């Protein structure tokens, strides 16, 4: 007969696994795949000790991976799409125009505002990062902005729309789980979202104004523009594919057919507008990314990106992480943790604190954004009613600590995607994702001050 895991046992298991992963990442400096594989093996041994059959453990891992099949397909298509946009001249065209419009001094605040607008219209972190995010990061690299800082601002703006847009899956999911109106959910999130994005914008502006740009060489930018103009046919027609992707996202067409349309249109415009590009070279790029030798190292580093193969690092990481999360759920470790947190509540502020800790914890344990909303949402809803807190407090907290935290987890679906797409490790951009870090902070401030907390009448 299977043994149940207690709260204390689950806490010890999770703490031990996180300590092992932390030591592996920060002290031993290894990639997260291997410590996660060892964690899966350790959980299997624990499962045997709890008298679970191998078929039960296998079922848990398969079920965990099943939840990530769609994100994995999205990653594969985005890798192909980025390659099409690189070799087809789309990203080079955006870069060339961007150098004309964006001042180095105001790059950070410009990147934040642009990604906030795009993510608000699309409701998708993935779409925002893989379109304007890639182009903005390329501009930042060319003008010498710290990669982590540039990525941090891009991610902050991209996550803003994922949290606040009525078109976002997570926004609709969080409000639906706890059964509050979408409009009421979005309005209530302004209590934590507006101060977080305002402070992030101020930080971006101040850093930009205080950065010494006296050594900045405009000749380098002119040289990059010249190389781009020689290597590609820069034309507004190359922007047709990303414009269609954005339009279909705004129209709420499912992301998979949206990406397929973007790839097909991008391939057509690439073959029509880039005379030197052959069909064989284009198809090769879809697999391995661009292979331009322009003679300019900065241009090569920006353009030679994308391809299906470029996403395999993230995909393998996500599969392992989802297997780990599936095992955690099958063994009852996640449930024991959530139930234990729920029992420790002594006042209304503790309800929100427990929700924050649970959403962050599920993100760390499973790497899955939707589970970080679903599991705490189901567990804590009765407690919000018990403590006379309106359900929209719960839906807001699930976004403050669930939606915005996933991009900060190296093995999380969003974190793995962003780091691979922009070419920056999560650990490097995490300290600069001010918006993502401030949202749970303000959630706790409001919880214990009572400001912005809706009580039941």
C-alpha positions as CSV (number, residue, x, y, z in Angstrom):
1,X,0.0,0.0,0.0
2,X,1.3,3.4,-0.9
3,X,2.5,5.7,1.9
4,X,1.5,9.4,2.0
5,X,4.1,12.1,2.2
6,X,3.7,14.5,5.2
7,X,4.3,18.2,5.0
8,X,7.6,17.9,6.9
9,X,8.8,15.1,4.6
10,X,7.8,17.0,1.4
11,X,9.6,20.1,2.7
12,X,12.8,18.1,3.4
13,X,12.6,16.5,-0.1
14,X,12.1,19.8,-1.9
15,X,14.7,21.6,0.1
16,X,17.3,18.9,-0.6
17,X,16.5,18.9,-4.3
18,X,16.7,22.7,-4.6
19,X,19.9,22.8,-2.6
20,X,21.4,20.2,-5.0
21,X,20.3,22.2,-8.0
22,X,21.5,25.5,-6.6
23,X,25.0,24.1,-5.8
24,X,25.1,22.6,-9.3
25,X,24.2,25.8,-11.0
26,X,26.0,28.5,-9.0
27,X,29.0,26.7,-7.5
28,X,29.7,23.9,-9.9
29,X,28.6,26.0,-12.8
30,X,27.0,23.2,-14.8
31,X,23.9,23.3,-17.0
32,X,20.6,22.6,-15.3
33,X,19.9,19.4,-17.3
34,X,22.1,17.0,-15.3
35,X,21.1,18.1,-11.8
36,X,17.4,17.8,-12.9
37,X,18.1,14.3,-14.3
38,X,19.7,13.2,-10.9
39,X,16.7,14.8,-9.1
40,X,14.3,12.7,-11.2
41,X,16.3,9.5,-10.3
42,X,16.3,10.5,-6.6
43,X,12.5,11.0,-6.7
44,X,12.1,7.6,-8.3
45,X,14.1,6.0,-5.4
46,X,11.9,7.9,-2.9
47,X,8.9,6.6,-4.8
48,X,10.0,3.0,-4.5
49,X,10.6,3.6,-0.7
50,X,7.0,4.9,-0.5
51,X,5.9,1.6,-2.2
52,X,5.0,3.1,-5.6
53,X,5.2,0.8,-8.6
54,X,7.4,1.8,-11.5
55,X,4.2,2.0,-13.7
56,X,2.9,4.7,-11.3
57,X,6.1,6.7,-11.5
58,X,6.3,6.3,-15.3
59,X,2.7,7.5,-15.5
60,X,3.5,10.6,-13.5
61,X,6.5,11.5,-15.7
62,X,4.5,11.0,-18.9
63,X,1.6,13.0,-17.6
64,X,4.0,15.8,-16.7
65,X,5.6,15.9,-20.1
66,X,2.1,15.7,-21.8
67,X,1.2,19.1,-20.3
68,X,4.2,20.6,-22.1
69,X,3.7,19.2,-25.6
70,X,2.1,22.4,-26.9
71,X,4.8,24.7,-25.5
72,X,7.4,22.4,-27.0
73,X,5.8,22.6,-30.4
74,X,5.7,26.4,-30.0
75,X,9.4,26.5,-29.2
76,X,10.2,24.4,-32.3
77,X,8.2,26.7,-34.6
78,X,9.6,29.9,-33.1
79,X,13.2,28.6,-33.7
80,X,12.3,28.1,-37.4
81,X,10.5,31.4,-37.6
82,X,13.5,33.3,-36.2
83,X,15.8,31.7,-38.7
84,X,13.4,32.7,-41.6
85,X,13.3,36.3,-40.3
86,X,17.1,36.4,-40.1
87,X,18.0,35.0,-43.5
88,X,15.0,36.7,-45.1
89,X,16.0,40.1,-44.1
90,X,13.2,40.8,-41.6
91,X,15.3,41.2,-38.5
92,X,18.1,43.0,-40.4
93,X,15.5,45.5,-41.7
94,X,14.2,46.1,-38.2
95,X,17.7,46.6,-36.9
96,X,18.6,49.1,-39.6
97,X,15.4,51.1,-38.8
98,X,15.9,50.8,-35.1
99,X,19.4,52.3,-35.3
100,X,17.9,55.4,-36.8
101,X,15.0,55.8,-34.3
102,X,16.4,54.6,-30.9
103,X,19.0,56.7,-29.1
104,X,21.6,54.7,-27.0
105,X,20.8,56.9,-24.0
106,X,17.1,56.0,-24.1
107,X,17.4,52.4,-25.3
108,X,16.3,50.8,-22.1
109,X,13.1,52.8,-21.6
110,X,12.4,52.5,-25.3
111,X,12.8,48.7,-25.2
112,X,10.5,48.6,-22.1
113,X,7.7,50.7,-23.7
114,X,7.8,48.9,-27.1
115,X,7.6,45.4,-25.5
116,X,4.8,46.6,-23.1
117,X,2.8,47.8,-26.1
118,X,3.4,44.7,-28.2
119,X,2.7,42.3,-25.4
120,X,-0.5,44.2,-24.5
121,X,-1.8,43.8,-28.0
122,X,-0.8,40.2,-28.4
123,X,-1.1,38.9,-24.8
124,X,1.9,36.7,-25.3
125,X,5.4,36.7,-23.8
126,X,6.6,34.2,-26.5
127,X,5.3,36.3,-29.4
128,X,6.8,39.6,-28.0
129,X,10.2,38.1,-27.2
130,X,10.5,36.3,-30.5
131,X,9.5,39.3,-32.6
132,X,10.5,42.8,-31.4
133,X,12.4,41.3,-28.5
134,X,15.0,39.7,-30.7
135,X,15.4,42.9,-32.8
136,X,15.7,45.1,-29.7
137,X,18.2,42.8,-28.1
138,X,20.3,42.9,-31.4
139,X,20.2,46.7,-31.2
140,X,21.2,46.6,-27.6
141,X,24.1,44.3,-28.4
142,X,25.3,46.6,-31.1
143,X,25.3,49.7,-29.0
144,X,27.0,48.0,-26.0
145,X,24.2,47.6,-23.5
146,X,24.8,44.9,-20.9
147,X,23.1,41.7,-22.3
148,X,21.4,40.9,-18.9
149,X,20.1,44.4,-18.6
150,X,18.7,44.6,-22.1
151,X,17.1,41.2,-21.7
152,X,15.7,42.2,-18.3
153,X,13.9,45.2,-19.8
154,X,12.6,43.2,-22.7
155,X,11.3,40.4,-20.5
156,X,9.7,42.9,-18.1
157,X,7.8,44.5,-20.9
158,X,6.8,41.2,-22.5
159,X,5.5,39.8,-19.2
160,X,3.5,42.9,-18.6
161,X,1.1,42.1,-21.4
162,X,1.1,38.4,-20.5
163,X,-0.2,39.4,-17.1
164,X,-2.6,42.3,-18.0
165,X,-3.8,41.8,-21.5
166,X,-7.4,40.5,-21.9
167,X,-5.9,38.5,-24.8
168,X,-3.5,36.6,-22.6
169,X,-4.1,32.9,-21.8
170,X,-2.8,33.3,-18.2
171,X,-5.0,36.3,-17.6
172,X,-8.1,34.4,-18.7
173,X,-7.0,31.2,-17.0
174,X,-6.4,32.9,-13.6
175,X,-9.7,34.7,-13.6
176,X,-11.5,31.5,-14.8
177,X,-10.0,29.2,-12.1
178,X,-11.3,31.4,-9.3
179,X,-14.5,32.4,-11.2
180,X,-14.1,36.2,-11.2
181,X,-14.9,38.5,-14.2
182,X,-12.1,39.2,-16.6
183,X,-12.6,42.9,-16.4
184,X,-12.7,42.9,-12.5
185,X,-9.6,40.7,-12.4
186,X,-7.6,43.1,-14.7
187,X,-8.7,46.2,-12.8
188,X,-7.8,44.6,-9.4
189,X,-4.3,43.7,-10.8
190,X,-3.5,47.4,-11.3
191,X,-2.8,47.7,-7.6
192,X,0.3,45.7,-7.9
193,X,1.1,46.1,-11.7
194,X,1.1,49.9,-12.0
195,X,3.6,50.6,-9.3
196,X,5.8,47.7,-10.5
197,X,5.9,48.9,-14.1
198,X,6.3,52.5,-13.0
199,X,9.3,51.8,-10.9
200,X,10.8,49.6,-13.6
201,X,10.4,52.5,-16.1
202,X,12.1,54.9,-13.7
203,X,15.0,52.6,-13.2
204,X,15.3,52.1,-17.0
205,X,15.3,55.8,-17.6
206,X,17.8,56.6,-14.8
207,X,20.2,53.9,-15.8
208,X,20.1,55.1,-19.4
209,X,20.7,58.8,-18.4
210,X,23.5,57.9,-16.0
211,X,25.4,55.6,-18.4
212,X,28.4,57.2,-19.9
213,X,28.1,57.1,-23.7
214,X,31.1,59.3,-24.4
215,X,33.0,56.3,-25.7
216,X,30.1,55.3,-27.9
217,X,31.2,55.1,-31.6
218,X,28.5,56.1,-34.0
219,X,30.8,55.0,-36.8
220,X,30.4,51.4,-35.6
221,X,26.6,51.7,-36.0
222,X,27.1,53.1,-39.5
223,X,29.4,50.3,-40.4
224,X,26.8,47.7,-39.1
225,X,24.1,49.4,-41.2
226,X,26.3,49.4,-44.3
227,X,27.1,45.6,-43.8
228,X,23.4,44.9,-43.4
229,X,22.6,46.8,-46.5
230,X,25.2,44.9,-48.5
231,X,24.2,41.5,-47.1
232,X,20.4,41.9,-47.4
233,X,17.8,43.6,-49.5
234,X,16.3,45.8,-46.7
235,X,12.7,46.5,-47.5
236,X,9.5,47.1,-45.6
237,X,8.1,44.1,-47.5
238,X,10.2,41.9,-45.3
239,X,8.1,43.0,-42.4
240,X,5.0,41.4,-43.8
241,X,5.5,38.1,-41.9
242,X,5.9,39.7,-38.4
243,X,3.0,42.0,-39.0
244,X,0.8,39.0,-39.9
245,X,1.9,37.2,-36.7
246,X,1.1,40.2,-34.6
247,X,-2.3,40.7,-36.3
248,X,-3.3,37.0,-35.9
249,X,-2.2,37.2,-32.3
250,X,-4.4,40.2,-31.7
251,X,-7.3,38.4,-33.4
252,X,-6.7,35.6,-30.9
253,X,-5.9,32.9,-33.5
254,X,-4.2,30.0,-31.8
255,X,-0.4,30.4,-31.6
256,X,0.5,27.2,-33.6
257,X,-1.3,28.1,-36.9
258,X,-0.2,31.7,-36.3
259,X,3.5,30.7,-36.3
260,X,3.0,28.4,-39.3
261,X,1.5,31.3,-41.3
262,X,4.4,33.5,-40.2
263,X,7.0,30.9,-41.4
264,X,5.3,30.3,-44.8
265,X,4.9,34.0,-45.6
266,X,8.5,34.6,-44.3
267,X,9.8,31.9,-46.6
268,X,8.0,33.4,-49.6
269,X,9.2,37.0,-49.0
270,X,12.7,35.7,-48.3
271,X,13.0,33.9,-51.7
272,X,11.4,36.9,-53.5
273,X,13.4,39.7,-51.9
274,X,16.8,38.1,-51.3
275,X,18.2,37.2,-54.7
276,X,21.3,35.5,-53.3
277,X,19.3,33.2,-51.1
278,X,18.6,29.8,-52.6
279,X,15.9,27.3,-51.6
280,X,18.5,24.9,-50.4
281,X,20.2,27.6,-48.2
282,X,16.8,28.6,-46.8
283,X,15.8,25.1,-45.8
284,X,19.2,24.5,-44.3
285,X,18.8,27.7,-42.2
286,X,15.4,26.4,-40.9
287,X,17.3,23.5,-39.3
288,X,20.6,25.2,-38.1
289,X,20.0,28.9,-38.4
290,X,21.8,31.5,-40.4
291,X,25.4,31.1,-41.6
292,X,26.3,34.6,-42.8
293,X,30.0,35.6,-43.0
294,X,29.7,39.3,-43.4
295,X,33.2,40.2,-42.1
296,X,31.6,42.1,-39.2
297,X,31.6,40.1,-35.9
298,X,28.7,42.1,-34.4
299,X,26.5,41.5,-37.5
300,X,27.4,37.8,-37.5
301,X,26.5,37.4,-33.8
302,X,23.1,39.0,-34.3
303,X,22.1,37.4,-37.6
304,X,23.4,33.9,-37.3
305,X,20.7,32.8,-34.9
306,X,17.5,30.7,-34.8
307,X,16.7,27.4,-36.5
308,X,15.0,24.2,-35.1
309,X,18.3,23.0,-33.6
310,X,18.7,26.1,-31.6
311,X,15.7,25.2,-29.5
312,X,16.8,21.7,-28.7
313,X,18.7,22.8,-25.5
314,X,15.5,24.4,-24.2
315,X,13.2,21.5,-25.3
316,X,15.4,18.9,-23.6
317,X,15.5,21.0,-20.4
318,X,11.7,21.4,-20.4
319,X,11.1,17.7,-20.9
320,X,13.3,16.8,-17.9
321,X,11.7,19.6,-15.8
322,X,8.2,18.5,-16.6
323,X,9.1,14.9,-15.8
324,X,10.3,16.1,-12.4
325,X,7.1,18.0,-11.9
326,X,5.0,15.1,-12.9
327,X,6.8,12.9,-10.3
328,X,6.3,15.5,-7.6
329,X,2.6,15.5,-8.2
330,X,2.3,11.7,-8.5
331,X,4.1,11.2,-5.2
332,X,1.9,13.8,-3.5
333,X,4.7,16.1,-2.6
334,X,3.2,19.2,-4.2
335,X,-0.2,18.6,-2.5
336,X,1.5,18.0,0.9
337,X,3.3,21.3,0.6
338,X,0.2,23.3,-0.3
339,X,-1.9,21.7,2.4
340,X,0.9,22.4,5.0
341,X,1.1,26.0,4.0
342,X,-2.7,26.3,4.2
343,X,-2.7,24.9,7.8
344,X,-0.2,27.5,8.9
345,X,-2.4,30.5,8.2
346,X,-3.2,32.7,11.2
347,X,-4.4,36.0,9.7
348,X,-5.7,37.3,6.4
349,X,-2.3,38.5,5.2
350,X,-1.0,35.0,5.7
351,X,-3.5,33.8,3.1
352,X,-1.9,35.9,0.4
353,X,1.7,35.1,1.7
354,X,0.9,31.4,1.4
355,X,-0.5,31.9,-2.1
356,X,2.7,33.7,-3.2
357,X,4.9,31.0,-1.7
358,X,2.9,28.3,-3.3
359,X,2.8,29.8,-6.8
360,X,6.5,30.5,-6.7
361,X,7.1,27.0,-5.3
362,X,5.1,25.3,-7.9
363,X,7.0,27.3,-10.6
364,X,10.3,26.1,-9.1
365,X,9.2,22.5,-8.6
366,X,7.4,21.9,-11.9
367,X,8.6,24.7,-14.2
368,X,5.0,25.0,-15.5
369,X,3.3,28.4,-15.5
370,X,-0.3,27.1,-15.7
371,X,0.2,24.7,-12.8
372,X,1.5,27.6,-10.7
373,X,-1.9,29.2,-11.2
374,X,-4.1,26.0,-11.2
375,X,-2.9,24.2,-8.0
376,X,-2.7,27.2,-5.6
377,X,-5.9,28.5,-7.1
378,X,-7.8,25.3,-6.3
379,X,-6.2,24.9,-2.9
380,X,-6.6,28.3,-1.4
381,X,-9.9,29.4,-2.8
382,X,-11.9,28.1,0.3
383,X,-9.4,30.0,2.6
384,X,-10.1,33.3,0.9
385,X,-13.8,32.7,1.5
386,X,-13.1,31.7,5.2
387,X,-11.1,34.9,5.8
388,X,-13.7,37.1,4.0
389,X,-11.4,38.0,1.1
390,X,-12.9,38.4,-2.3
391,X,-11.8,35.9,-5.0
392,X,-10.2,38.6,-7.1
393,X,-7.5,38.9,-4.5
394,X,-6.6,35.3,-5.2
395,X,-6.7,35.7,-9.0
396,X,-4.4,38.7,-8.7
397,X,-2.0,37.0,-6.4
398,X,-1.8,34.0,-8.8
399,X,-0.6,36.3,-11.5
400,X,1.7,38.3,-9.3
401,X,3.6,35.1,-8.2
402,X,2.7,32.6,-10.9
403,X,2.6,34.3,-14.3
404,X,5.5,36.7,-13.8
405,X,7.9,34.2,-12.0
406,X,8.0,31.5,-14.6
407,X,10.4,33.5,-16.9
408,X,12.8,33.7,-13.9
409,X,13.1,29.9,-13.5
410,X,16.0,28.5,-15.7
411,X,14.1,25.2,-16.2
412,X,10.7,26.9,-16.5
413,X,9.0,26.8,-19.9
414,X,9.2,30.6,-20.3
415,X,12.7,30.9,-18.8
416,X,14.2,28.2,-21.0
417,X,12.5,29.7,-24.1
418,X,13.6,33.3,-23.4
419,X,17.2,32.4,-22.5
420,X,17.6,30.4,-25.7
421,X,15.8,33.0,-27.9
422,X,17.8,35.9,-26.7
423,X,21.0,34.0,-26.0
424,X,21.2,35.1,-22.4
425,X,21.2,32.8,-19.4
426,X,18.3,33.3,-17.0
427,X,20.7,33.8,-14.1
428,X,22.2,36.8,-16.1
429,X,18.9,38.6,-16.8
430,X,17.0,37.7,-13.6
431,X,18.4,40.6,-11.4
432,X,17.3,43.1,-14.1
433,X,13.7,41.8,-14.4
434,X,12.5,44.5,-12.1
435,X,8.9,44.2,-13.0
436,X,8.8,40.4,-12.3
437,X,10.5,40.9,-9.0
438,X,8.4,43.8,-7.8
439,X,4.9,42.2,-8.5
440,X,5.1,39.6,-5.7
441,X,6.8,42.2,-3.5
442,X,3.8,44.6,-3.8
443,X,1.4,41.7,-3.4
444,X,2.9,41.1,0.1
445,X,3.0,44.8,0.9
446,X,-0.7,45.1,0.1
447,X,-1.5,41.8,2.0
448,X,-0.2,43.1,5.3
449,X,-1.2,46.8,5.0
450,X,-4.7,46.0,3.8
451,X,-4.4,48.6,1.0
452,X,-6.0,47.4,-2.2
453,X,-7.5,44.3,-0.5
454,X,-11.1,43.6,-1.5
455,X,-13.1,42.3,1.5
456,X,-16.4,40.4,1.3
457,X,-19.3,42.4,2.5
